[in-house]
Structure formats: C-alpha cells, structure tokens
Amino acid sequence: MAGDDRVTANAVPEGDELATAQAWLDAGRTVARAAVVSTWGSSPRPAGSQLVVDDSGNMVGSVSGGCIEGAVVDEAKRVMQTDQPKLLEFGVTDERAWEVGLACGGTVHVWVEKVG
C-alpha cells in the first residue's frame, strides 16, 4: 500500500529488530522488546535472540523459532500497558511450556520490557 508506514517481517533484515523498534517509535507506536537472556539444555534460539512487538501486535524477530512467540507477544502487550518489565521462564517441566509448544527439552528465560 502506498503511504503505509508499517514495517513487516519481510522488510527487515534478520538482526535488525532494534532498528525496527526505533522506526515504530518514530511512527508514534508503543513498543516492547523481548530478549532471550539465558537458556539451559536444548533451546530453539540462543541467548541474545530478540523479538520486538508493537501495540498492534506486529512483531519482528524471534525468541524461539515460533513455539513460545504467542505467549511472549501476549506478555509484551501487558508490559506495554503496565510499563512493568517481566522475566518469563519456559521449560520442559513447566506445563505451560507444553501448552505453548516448547518441547525441546530445555529452559528459556525471556526478559520483556517496554522500549522508549
């Protein structure tokens, strides 16, 4: 669409999530960033992997290759509303991990914070 200022996953090179976050902030959007801060055992993405989410639910990046993204996006929306950062934990022994699809056998800690 002409004049559409949305940034899509297809338009952003991998690893450029923070540039996307800045573009969204410049466009007046509310933005949150989720980052894998630690892993144990088998993990779909390494520490340092990140995902940015805007207040409309647009997202760029990945913290898990897809298996926990939905739950992380839900938490990111809460963080944007409350301005309270949160540390999330997903692991194979956690019932929620199976619910969201993290069956890789490891544990992932994801820090979620509002940006800007």
C-alpha positions, 0 to 999 in steps of 0.5 A, a space after each residue: 500500500 502506498 503511504 503505509 508506514 508499517 514495517 513487516 517481517 519481510 522488510 527487515 533484515 534478520 538482526 535488525 529488530 532494534 532498528 525496527 523498534 526505533 522506526 515504530 517509535 518514530 511512527 508514534 507506536 508503543 513498543 516492547 522488546 523481548 530478549 532471550 537472556 539465558 537458556 539451559 539444555 536444548 533451546 530453539 534460539 540462543 541467548 541474545 535472540 530478540 523479538 520486538 512487538 508493537 501495540 498492534 501486535 506486529 512483531 519482528 524477530 524471534 525468541 524461539 523459532 515460533 513455539 513460545 512467540 504467542 505467549 511472549 507477544 501476549 506478555 509484551 502487550 501487558 508490559 506495554 500497558 503496565 510499563 512493568 518489565 517481566 522475566 518469563 521462564 519456559 521449560 520442559 517441566 513447566 506445563 505451560 511450556 507444553 501448552 505453548 509448544 516448547 518441547 525441546 527439552 530445555 529452559 528459556 528465560 525471556 526478559 520483556 520490557 517496554 522500549 522508549 
